[in-house]
Amino acid sequence: MSLFPKEDILTKEIGSWKGFADSLPAEEERETFMKMLNDCYKYAKAINTKAQPFPSEPLIMALLFSQHKMIEWLDKQISKPKINILKPLDQSLNEFSHNYRLSD
């Protein structure tokens, strides 16, 4: 008997996806897939409240939620105003060329 019997359900569900992970063509994909599944432990309490013996539906919901959070974060990153790091350099070059024009 486990101290955390509900966690065993999640562990078994994640283990049931091992065959899928093993069939992915690249090692990097297998590692990414297993990391994604293992990230579901963050939501173990929410998954276990569903109280199903094989919680595929809440597991998938946890995965979707995690992906949605990442998409929102990425969207915020691309929406931030960008700083033109070359602008001061452009201004300096313009001033330099204006002040030190070569005469023809």
Residue frames as a rotation matrix with the C-alpha (Angstrom) as fourth column:
MET 1
0.577 0.817 0.000 0.00
0.817 -0.577 0.000 0.00
0.000 0.000 -1.000 0.00
SER 2
-0.343 -0.695 0.633 1.30
0.707 -0.634 -0.313 3.43
0.618 0.340 0.708 -0.95
LEU 3
-0.558 0.102 -0.823 1.25
0.621 -0.606 -0.496 6.55
-0.550 -0.789 0.275 1.17
PHE 4
-0.451 0.362 -0.816 -0.13
-0.551 -0.832 -0.065 8.34
-0.702 0.420 0.575 -1.91
PRO 5
-0.341 0.311 0.887 -2.51
0.463 0.877 -0.129 5.89
-0.818 0.367 -0.443 -3.60
LYS 6
0.744 0.654 -0.139 -3.99
0.218 -0.433 -0.875 8.54
-0.632 0.620 -0.465 -5.90
GLU 7
0.236 -0.753 -0.614 -0.51
-0.800 -0.510 0.318 9.41
-0.552 0.416 -0.722 -7.17
ASP 8
-0.557 -0.415 0.720 -0.12
-0.045 0.880 0.472 5.77
-0.829 0.231 -0.509 -8.21
ILE 9
0.428 0.777 0.462 -3.06
0.549 0.184 -0.816 6.24
-0.718 0.602 -0.348 -10.61
LEU 10
0.834 -0.170 -0.524 -1.27
-0.431 -0.795 -0.428 9.12
-0.344 0.583 -0.736 -12.31
THR 11
-0.199 -0.975 0.096 2.00
-0.740 0.214 0.638 7.18
-0.642 0.056 -0.764 -12.37
LYS 12
-0.304 0.167 0.938 0.26
0.360 0.932 -0.049 4.20
-0.882 0.323 -0.343 -13.98
GLU 13
0.772 0.633 0.059 -1.42
0.324 -0.311 -0.894 6.43
-0.547 0.709 -0.445 -16.56
ILE 14
0.518 -0.673 -0.527 1.88
-0.778 -0.627 0.035 8.08
-0.354 0.392 -0.849 -17.46
GLY 15
-0.441 -0.698 0.564 3.48
-0.425 0.716 0.554 4.63
-0.791 0.004 -0.612 -17.65
SER 16
0.214 0.616 0.758 0.76
0.447 0.628 -0.637 3.50
-0.869 0.475 -0.141 -20.05
TRP 17
0.941 0.108 -0.322 2.03
-0.192 -0.615 -0.765 6.10
-0.281 0.781 -0.558 -22.55
LYS 18
0.101 -0.989 0.109 5.58
-0.399 0.060 0.915 4.67
-0.912 -0.135 -0.388 -22.53
GLY 19
-0.064 -0.079 0.995 4.90
0.690 0.717 0.102 2.58
-0.721 0.693 0.009 -25.65
PHE 20
0.860 0.396 0.320 3.80
0.508 -0.613 -0.605 5.71
-0.044 0.683 -0.729 -27.50
ALA 21
0.739 -0.634 -0.226 6.91
-0.507 -0.745 0.434 7.56
-0.443 -0.206 -0.872 -26.35
ASP 22
-0.063 -0.808 0.586 9.16
-0.048 0.589 0.807 4.66
-0.997 0.023 -0.076 -27.34
SER 23
0.182 0.204 0.962 7.70
0.860 0.440 -0.256 4.69
-0.476 0.874 -0.096 -30.85
LEU 24
0.897 0.055 -0.439 8.57
-0.094 -0.945 -0.312 8.35
-0.432 0.321 -0.843 -31.49
PRO 25
0.861 -0.491 0.131 11.31
0.341 0.368 -0.865 8.55
0.377 0.790 0.485 -34.13
ALA 26
0.050 -0.897 0.439 13.86
-0.010 -0.440 -0.898 10.76
0.999 0.041 -0.031 -32.36
GLU 27
-0.313 -0.280 -0.908 15.36
0.857 0.328 -0.397 10.56
0.408 -0.902 0.137 -28.88
GLU 28
-0.995 -0.068 0.074 14.73
0.039 -0.939 -0.341 14.29
0.092 -0.336 0.937 -28.42
GLU 29
-0.307 0.952 0.015 11.03
-0.575 -0.198 0.794 13.76
0.758 0.235 0.608 -29.18
ARG 30
0.133 0.322 -0.937 10.86
0.461 0.817 0.346 10.86
0.877 -0.478 -0.040 -26.71
GLU 31
-0.658 -0.460 -0.596 12.48
0.739 -0.243 -0.628 12.97
0.144 -0.854 0.500 -24.00
THR 32
-0.905 0.355 0.233 10.20
-0.340 -0.935 0.104 15.93
0.254 0.015 0.967 -24.72
PHE 33
-0.044 0.943 -0.331 7.10
-0.297 0.304 0.905 13.74
0.954 0.138 0.267 -24.64
MET 34
0.051 0.027 -0.998 8.07
0.762 0.645 0.057 12.12
0.646 -0.764 0.012 -21.34
LYS 35
-0.909 -0.360 -0.212 8.93
0.414 -0.710 -0.570 15.52
0.055 -0.605 0.794 -19.83
MET 36
-0.609 0.757 0.235 5.53
-0.525 -0.607 0.597 16.79
0.595 0.240 0.767 -20.93
LEU 37
0.241 0.719 -0.652 3.82
0.110 0.647 0.754 13.83
0.964 -0.254 0.077 -19.26
ASN 38
-0.244 -0.415 -0.877 5.89
0.893 0.257 -0.371 14.16
0.379 -0.873 0.307 -16.10
ASP 39
-0.929 -0.038 0.368 4.92
-0.038 -0.979 -0.198 17.83
0.368 -0.198 0.909 -15.91
CYS 40
-0.017 0.998 -0.067 1.41
-0.111 0.065 0.992 16.57
0.994 0.025 0.110 -15.17
TYR 41
-0.184 -0.096 -0.978 2.53
0.873 0.442 -0.207 15.86
0.453 -0.892 0.003 -11.61
LYS 42
-0.982 -0.128 0.135 2.17
0.072 -0.931 -0.357 19.62
0.172 -0.341 0.924 -11.05
TYR 43
-0.400 0.914 0.068 -1.55
-0.837 -0.395 0.378 19.08
0.373 0.094 0.923 -11.52
ALA 44
-0.829 0.006 -0.560 -1.81
0.096 0.987 -0.132 15.73
0.552 -0.164 -0.818 -9.69
LYS 45
-0.820 0.550 -0.161 -4.32
0.136 -0.085 -0.987 17.09
-0.556 -0.831 -0.005 -7.17
ALA 46
-0.242 0.748 -0.618 -6.63
-0.820 -0.498 -0.282 18.40
-0.519 0.439 0.734 -9.91
ILE 47
-0.456 0.019 -0.890 -6.26
-0.674 0.646 0.359 15.21
0.581 0.763 -0.282 -11.93
ASN 48
-0.914 0.014 -0.405 -7.01
0.223 0.852 -0.474 13.03
0.338 -0.524 -0.782 -8.93
THR 49
-0.679 0.733 -0.050 -10.18
-0.347 -0.380 -0.857 14.97
-0.647 -0.564 0.513 -8.03
LYS 50
-0.279 0.552 -0.786 -11.67
-0.918 0.087 0.387 13.55
0.282 0.829 0.483 -11.21
ALA 51
-0.246 0.113 0.962 -11.55
-0.723 0.640 -0.261 10.20
-0.645 -0.760 -0.076 -9.34
GLN 52
0.780 0.373 -0.503 -11.37
-0.616 0.604 -0.506 7.90
0.115 0.704 0.701 -12.33
PRO 53
0.709 -0.541 0.452 -9.24
0.139 0.736 0.663 4.76
-0.691 -0.408 0.597 -12.20
PHE 54
-0.196 -0.756 0.625 -7.57
0.917 0.083 0.389 5.70
-0.346 0.650 0.677 -15.51
PRO 55
0.354 0.456 -0.816 -7.61
0.383 -0.867 -0.318 9.50
-0.853 -0.200 -0.482 -15.74
SER 56
-0.368 -0.509 0.778 -6.81
0.912 -0.038 0.407 9.98
-0.178 0.860 0.478 -19.43
GLU 57
0.394 0.617 0.681 -9.27
0.737 -0.655 0.168 12.85
0.550 0.435 -0.713 -19.77
PRO 58
0.978 -0.046 -0.202 -7.94
0.095 -0.767 0.635 14.93
-0.184 -0.640 -0.746 -16.85
LEU 59
0.103 -0.990 0.094 -4.37
0.554 0.136 0.821 14.06
-0.826 -0.032 0.563 -17.83
ILE 60
-0.240 -0.123 0.963 -5.00
0.954 -0.213 0.211 15.43
0.179 0.969 0.169 -21.31
MET 61
0.772 0.553 0.314 -6.70
0.467 -0.828 0.311 18.49
0.432 -0.093 -0.897 -19.80
ALA 62
0.691 -0.600 -0.402 -3.61
0.220 -0.355 0.908 19.10
-0.688 -0.717 -0.113 -17.64
LEU 63
-0.276 -0.809 0.519 -1.41
0.794 0.113 0.598 18.81
-0.542 0.577 0.611 -20.73
LEU 64
0.101 0.406 0.908 -3.61
0.856 -0.501 0.129 21.21
0.508 0.764 -0.398 -22.69
PHE 65
0.949 0.270 -0.162 -3.63
0.313 -0.755 0.577 23.65
0.033 -0.598 -0.801 -19.79
SER 66
0.285 -0.931 -0.227 0.16
0.418 -0.092 0.904 23.53
-0.863 -0.353 0.363 -19.54
GLN 67
-0.405 -0.405 0.820 0.48
0.905 -0.053 0.421 24.16
-0.127 0.913 0.388 -23.29
HIS 68
0.501 0.676 0.541 -2.03
0.702 -0.683 0.204 26.99
0.507 0.277 -0.816 -23.12
LYS 69
0.831 -0.261 -0.491 -0.01
0.261 -0.596 0.759 28.67
-0.490 -0.759 -0.428 -20.38
MET 70
-0.200 -0.967 0.158 3.13
0.589 0.010 0.808 28.40
-0.783 0.254 0.568 -22.50
ILE 71
-0.184 0.222 0.958 1.34
0.937 -0.254 0.238 29.85
0.296 0.941 -0.161 -25.54
GLU 72
0.852 0.521 0.046 0.09
0.473 -0.805 0.359 32.79
0.224 -0.284 -0.932 -23.46
TRP 73
0.490 -0.753 -0.440 3.60
0.284 -0.339 0.897 33.41
-0.824 -0.565 0.047 -22.14
LEU 74
-0.434 -0.668 0.605 5.07
0.777 0.062 0.626 33.31
-0.456 0.742 0.492 -25.65
ASP 75
0.242 0.624 0.743 2.34
0.864 -0.486 0.127 35.63
0.441 0.612 -0.657 -26.92
LYS 76
0.931 0.062 -0.360 3.22
0.269 -0.784 0.560 38.15
-0.248 -0.618 -0.746 -24.21
GLN 77
0.059 -0.995 -0.086 6.90
0.451 -0.051 0.891 37.88
-0.890 -0.091 0.446 -25.14
ILE 78
-0.506 -0.268 0.820 6.30
0.861 -0.103 0.498 38.72
-0.049 0.958 0.283 -28.80
SER 79
0.477 0.778 0.409 3.87
0.754 -0.601 0.265 41.50
0.453 0.182 -0.873 -27.89
LYS 80
0.421 -0.388 -0.820 6.42
0.614 -0.544 0.572 43.41
-0.668 -0.744 0.009 -25.80
PRO 81
0.971 -0.134 -0.197 7.77
-0.229 -0.752 -0.618 46.57
-0.066 0.645 -0.761 -27.41
LYS 82
0.554 -0.822 0.136 11.14
0.832 0.539 -0.130 45.94
0.033 0.185 0.982 -28.94
ILE 83
0.644 -0.466 -0.607 14.08
-0.075 -0.828 0.556 48.22
-0.762 -0.312 -0.568 -28.22
ASN 84
0.903 -0.392 0.177 16.15
0.219 0.066 -0.973 49.18
0.370 0.918 0.146 -31.21
ILE 85
0.617 -0.724 -0.307 19.66
0.466 0.023 0.884 48.72
-0.634 -0.689 0.352 -29.89
LEU 86
-0.214 -0.721 0.660 21.10
0.972 -0.090 0.216 50.10
-0.096 0.687 0.720 -33.10
LYS 87
0.700 0.583 0.412 19.25
0.638 -0.770 0.004 53.44
0.320 0.261 -0.911 -32.87
PRO 88
0.789 -0.452 -0.415 21.95
-0.021 -0.696 0.718 55.19
-0.614 -0.558 -0.559 -30.76
LEU 89
-0.210 -0.895 0.393 24.61
0.479 0.257 0.839 53.89
-0.853 0.364 0.375 -33.13
ASP 90
0.046 0.320 0.946 22.64
0.991 -0.135 -0.002 55.13
0.127 0.938 -0.323 -36.15
GLN 91
0.942 0.333 -0.041 22.29
0.334 -0.924 0.186 58.56
0.023 -0.189 -0.982 -34.51
SER 92
0.422 -0.865 -0.272 26.00
0.032 -0.286 0.958 58.72
-0.906 -0.413 -0.093 -33.75
LEU 93
-0.344 -0.545 0.765 26.90
0.769 0.304 0.562 57.77
-0.539 0.781 0.315 -37.31
ASN 94
0.423 0.583 0.694 24.53
0.859 -0.502 -0.102 60.38
0.289 0.640 -0.713 -38.70
GLU 95
0.943 -0.114 -0.312 26.00
0.061 -0.864 0.499 63.06
-0.327 -0.490 -0.808 -36.44
PHE 96
0.063 -0.993 0.095 29.51
0.246 0.108 0.963 62.02
-0.967 -0.037 0.251 -37.34
SER 97
-0.277 -0.148 0.949 28.82
0.943 0.149 0.298 62.09
-0.186 0.978 0.099 -41.05
HIS 98
0.732 0.590 0.342 27.03
0.633 -0.774 -0.019 65.45
0.253 0.230 -0.940 -40.73
ASN 99
0.859 -0.408 -0.310 29.87
-0.074 -0.698 0.713 67.03
-0.507 -0.589 -0.629 -38.76
TYR 100
-0.120 -0.992 0.027 32.73
-0.272 0.059 0.961 65.57
-0.955 0.108 -0.277 -40.79
ARG 101
0.844 0.434 0.315 31.56
0.203 0.286 -0.937 65.61
-0.497 0.854 0.153 -44.36
LEU 102
-0.274 -0.929 0.249 34.30
0.593 0.041 0.804 65.23
-0.757 0.368 0.540 -46.84
SER 103
0.281 0.347 -0.895 34.35
-0.430 -0.788 -0.441 67.95
-0.858 0.508 -0.073 -49.39
ASP 104
0.689 0.068 0.721 34.20
0.525 0.639 -0.562 66.90
-0.499 0.767 0.404 -52.97
